[in-house]
């Protein structure tokens, strides 16, 4: 009916994201984000639907759940919601213009969101049933969009890139070094796999002990 009840929409999305984060993402180290797609400023639902209230809803959870905004057509005030959904307060809404290229624009915006939310820190994987995890037999494999797989080297000091454990003696997390993290985030088609079973490849030929 041409209405845009944005506050109920984002509130419901945040509630769902919180459930997913609590029940799924927290177990495998994944991240959860909300993507608000709208064709204009909020209407309906009384004064509670004002853009400031929508931004406040996004801001209240941005440390755990970021909000991204894709505006189709009129996006006059949507930057404020995108900024509120960003812990750094710097993000802007993606604009999609209704024309013959709308679908491609929308997909490009979603791919940028995907790249921005791709995690650079992962929980240690669980070993196969009945096995003990050998921290010297873990590898991080990066596959660029449309490219071949590349094994990131283990680099405990992050001197040349690759990845490291948060604590080499008793690791709980795998963290990408900055150069590797930046490369992955910049690649819209990036895929990252944590593989078990083969000796860890290190920058100096050494493996974690």
FENBEL-V200817 format. One record per backbone hydrogen bond with DSSP energy under -0.5 kcal/mol. NH is the residue of the N-H (numbers start at 1). CO is the residue of the C=O. If there is no record, write none. Layout:
BEGIN
nh=NH co=CO
nh=NH co=CO
END
This chain:
BEGIN
nh=6 co=4
nh=9 co=5
nh=10 co=6
nh=11 co=7
nh=12 co=8
nh=13 co=9
nh=14 co=10
nh=15 co=11
nh=16 co=12
nh=17 co=13
nh=18 co=14
nh=19 co=15
nh=20 co=16
nh=21 co=17
nh=22 co=18
nh=23 co=19
nh=24 co=20
nh=25 co=20
nh=26 co=21
nh=27 co=24
nh=28 co=24
nh=28 co=25
nh=29 co=25
nh=30 co=25
nh=34 co=66
nh=36 co=34
nh=36 co=68
nh=37 co=35
nh=38 co=36
nh=38 co=70
nh=43 co=4
nh=48 co=45
nh=49 co=46
nh=50 co=47
nh=53 co=50
nh=54 co=50
nh=55 co=51
nh=56 co=52
nh=57 co=53
nh=58 co=54
nh=59 co=55
nh=60 co=56
nh=61 co=58
nh=62 co=59
nh=64 co=61
nh=65 co=61
nh=66 co=32
nh=67 co=85
nh=68 co=34
nh=70 co=36
nh=71 co=69
nh=71 co=94
nh=72 co=38
nh=72 co=70
nh=73 co=71
nh=73 co=96
nh=74 co=39
nh=74 co=72
nh=75 co=73
nh=78 co=75
nh=79 co=75
nh=80 co=77
nh=81 co=78
nh=82 co=78
nh=83 co=79
nh=84 co=80
nh=85 co=81
nh=86 co=83
nh=87 co=85
nh=89 co=86
nh=94 co=69
nh=96 co=71
nh=96 co=94
nh=99 co=97
nh=102 co=99
nh=105 co=101
nh=106 co=102
nh=107 co=103
nh=108 co=104
nh=109 co=105
nh=110 co=106
nh=111 co=107
nh=112 co=108
nh=113 co=109
nh=114 co=110
nh=115 co=111
nh=116 co=112
nh=117 co=113
nh=118 co=114
nh=122 co=174
nh=124 co=172
nh=131 co=128
nh=135 co=133
nh=137 co=134
nh=139 co=195
nh=140 co=152
nh=141 co=139
nh=141 co=193
nh=142 co=140
nh=142 co=150
nh=143 co=191
nh=144 co=142
nh=144 co=148
nh=147 co=144
nh=150 co=142
nh=152 co=140
nh=152 co=150
nh=154 co=201
nh=155 co=163
nh=158 co=155
nh=163 co=153
nh=164 co=175
nh=166 co=173
nh=174 co=122
nh=175 co=164
nh=176 co=120
nh=177 co=162
nh=181 co=177
nh=182 co=178
nh=183 co=179
nh=184 co=180
nh=185 co=181
nh=186 co=182
nh=187 co=183
nh=187 co=184
nh=188 co=186
nh=190 co=187
nh=191 co=143
nh=193 co=141
nh=195 co=139
nh=195 co=193
nh=197 co=137
nh=200 co=136
nh=202 co=200
nh=203 co=154
nh=205 co=202
END
